[in-house]
Amino acid sequence: MDFVEIARFSSRLEAETIGHALDQYGIPFVVQSADVGMFGPGMIGTSPAGAQLLVPQDRLDEVRELLNCVVVDLHADEEGAEEEQEEE
C-alpha cells in the first residue's frame, strides 16, 4: 500500500487528531514528523518542520472530500496568485 501526503500541520498533535478522525471511515493513516519532545510527541507544540499526514494513494480522493471542510488547501493561495499574474 502506497501512502501519499494529503496535508501538513504545524504540530504532530494536529495531524494525529485529523488522522484519527479518518479512523471512523476505516481509512489508515501515517503521521511523519521530526518532533519528539521530552514528554512525547505533541507535547512540544508546533514544530518548524511541521507534521505530514499521509493516507493510502487509492483513498486520496475520498480523504480530500472528507477533509475539504476542515483542512485548508496549502496550494490554494499559490494557485490564486499564479492565476492573477497570468491575467495581468
N, C-alpha and C positions, 0 to 999 in steps of 0.2 A: 504494500500500500504506500503510495507516494503522498507525502504531506507537503502542502504549499502554504505560504504566508497569506493570511486573509486580512490581518490588521496589526498595527503596532500601538503599544500603550506606553505610558510614562513609567509604569511600575509593573512588576510581576503580579501583584495583588489584583490590579485591574484586569490583566489578561486572564488570570485564573478565574476571576469572577465571571467574565463573559464566557470563558470556556466551559465552566460548569453549568451555565445556563443552557449550553448545547447538549448537555447530558440528557435532558428530558426528551430530546429528539433522537437519542441514540447515536449522536454524532461524536466520534472520538476527536480528541484534540491534543496538541502538544504545545507547551509554552517554552520558549527559549529565551534565556536572559543571562547576563553575566553577573547579576547581583546575587550575593549571598551574604546576608547580614549576620551579626553575632547571634541573633535570636531566630535565625532562619529567614528564608525569602519572604519578602513582603513587609518585613519589619523596618527596613531602612527607608521606606518611602520611594520617591522617584529615583530613577537611575538614569545617568547620562546616556547610557546605551539603550535604554528602554527595554521592552519585552515584546517578543513576537508571538502572535497566536497563529498556529498552523493547524490546518484541517486537511482531511483527505481530498486529493485533487478531484476525485469523482463526485464529491459532495459540495464543491466550491459554489456553484450557482445557488444551491439550497441555502447554504450558510449566508451568502451575500443577501439573499432575500430576508432571512431571519434577522440579520444584524442591521439591515438598512435603517431601521428606526432608532438604533442605539449607537452605532459607530459612524462617525463622520468619515467620508471618503478622503483619504490622505492626499490624493492627487487631484481632487476637485478644484482647489484653488489654482494649482499649476495649469490644469487644462483650461480653466476660465481665463487665466492671464494670457495663455497662448492664443486662444481664440480672439481675444480683444486685440492683440498685437497683429494678428493676421488681417483683421477687419480694417485696421488703420493703414 
